[in-house]
Amino acid sequence: MNLSSPPASTLDAAVTNTPPLVEMHQVDVGVGGMTCASCVSRVERALNKLPGASQATVNLATESARVSLSEVDAAQALARVKRAVRDAGYEPRTLEAMDEEIAERWHGIPKDLLPVLIGVVLSAPLALPMVGDLFGKHWMLPAWIQFLLATPVQFWLGARFYRAGWHALKARAGNMELLVAIGTTAGWALSTWLWWRAEPGEMVHLYYEGSAVVITLVLLGKWLEARAKRQTTSAIRALHALRPDKAHLLPDGVRRTELADVPVDELLPGDRVRVLPGERFAADGEVVLGETHADESMLTGEAMPVVKQPGDRVTGGSLNGEGSVEVKVLAVGAQSVLARIISLVQDAQAAKAPVQRLVDQVAAVFVPAVLVIALITLLGWLWVGAPTEQAVLHAVSVLVIACPCALGLATPAAIMAGTGVAAQHGILIKDAQALEIAHRVDTVALDKTGTLTEGRPRLLLIDTLPGVDETAALTAAALLQAQSSHPLALAVMEAARGTGLDLRQLPAAQDVQAVVGRGSRGRVQGAEMVLGSLRWMGELGVPLGPLAGVAQAQAQQLRGASVSILASRASHDAGWTPLALLAFGDEPKAGARAAIARLRDLGLRVVMVSGDNRGAANAMAANLGLNATLGEVIAEVLPGEKAAVIRRLQAGTDKLTTTQSASADSTPSGVPVQRERAARRHVVAMVGDGVNDAPALAAADVGIAMSHSQGGGSDVAMHAAGITLMRGDPALIAAALDISRRTVRKIRQNLFWAFAYNVAGIPLAALGFLSPVVAGAAMALSSVSVVSNALLLKRWKPPL
């Protein structure tokens, strides 16, 4: 059971003598005894009638309910929800208790399988004569033995159907149990009546086997269905299993003087823990000592282990590699990455897809309609002169075969399987609505920085004055920038480490100062040095003529690169001498170009949105395989204007050219003519990673937030988005859209077969082509087949 609510300001209320604040409490509770879509509708109606209730959703696949209540006390909110579930005729349970109940065994046999086995033992002798008839053998048990075998099945094993059916009648509703109870009772009562009115010694044909076998088959179908449903929740259970139980808490020198093993629940931010090789990280944190590799595949889908060094972030639940490391705890409990992933997956699986509204409407009238059809069947067969027992059996077949179970499972089973397998590959789908809309996306808008590019500058070019050693110039620049956290300084340091320089072996720079908006200055190995922008160099009077790469650097600057000059002078009175020119720029991510090509293969229009000047944006677009002349680049967009760009894309009022094809209007030179896109509504997905992307993510039909490689990414962006990618791989964009398409396809397949099954089965049963036994088997098969079809999604893997 999960019960969460914001803290109420009761202390302040007491001080000011005002009533306590009424908060919205979200309550999750297990619901035992649900079997079909009609059950779901009844529980939802009961919960929505609670005072202050909103957004009550019930999930048949997980047998759980979620409702938000405006209640002063969280305990009262939980009690009211449980009472409403019980009054509706179902058993309120904790989610943990339901998991324990599933694991219960009796002499190695699952307890929930025992009723099925008992039903098979009692029903097999009744069904044996039917098998004998196939071989010309006429076996018939005495009527009293048939009665003794069938009655326990009918009223002991079948008691659950009577209880649930009675609660449905009291609620003026219908469900699967009511149909089974009425149908099998009619068969049992008909057999008992025929036996009672038979002459002594007369061998009358009875129908006990039909009722007993139907109940046994329904129980078997429900057991198989429950097993299949548990497989759809395997992703959640696998994520829970990532949590270690213990952590090696290091001494703090004050309260603890020795290493202690403590439960993970007792960890606090700021604690330091030791993680041994092969263990899972106990909490989110930062490596402070040691080096290792971390396997984060279960969280991000990334198969390759990630190097972790001091200063790197680690995620609780990921697997430590070969090194022993010390980690400073940064986040625990509900604030940890793993807890948020589990919460997102649970929210998505608890949500109801828009298509489910149609199912709910059908389920509301389904059972009453079936009862009417069964009555018409009975009266119709009697009207044409059929024997009473034959008319009753045909009516029983209608009641038994018409079951809304498959309708209730069609959507939630597919959503659970789809969101579960997506989570295993680093794709978190926030809600069912995002999943359903994503399959209709026809336009993908991609933020440039951090989504298609690395999001951090790299040293692209270093051009030195003739006679100046390049390694020496890079060393001087690195020493000058060693204490700075500026992105360009970090790029210099990364380039220096890439050449194998060990700055720890060299004397540190002295008198280092950061000049805001210009650069840095200090003394390196006795010489005064500056490293900064071309503008600052002009202010200082640094002669740039001797540097051959100035023109090239200025051209790169027009394409979005940042240019710095390293200069030195021997004394304060001496003039500045330029030593080297350094050009910095962002680079495309390794798989960005292939990811864009994959999106095009899916038939999607791809647009890059950038705040850079048009020249810089077009240059990056060319590296990514985007064509600015085809309207695939929208440049010079301020952060606050991104949402407006999304709305223009949705309205289809953005300017773009036709695709280059034989039918495209073009000039004699073959350049496509720019024209206005037809004004029709487009479904737009926006992909971004920063806080400034949040408005655009919210404005898009589907927002996709991308995390950084180090587990970063804006929490604001993730909350605004419907889908979160747990690693910064652009290939996951197409994968997210692909799994959404496949999941919606499974939902449609399941709904088609659920409806088709009833549309075909009910007339066949009414016309006498199906016996109650066959009808019962078909009903059980329909539910199992729907869940099994959904489970095929578990084989999905992101396209290569």
Disulfide bonds with the S-S distance in Angstrom:
Cys403-Cys405 2.29
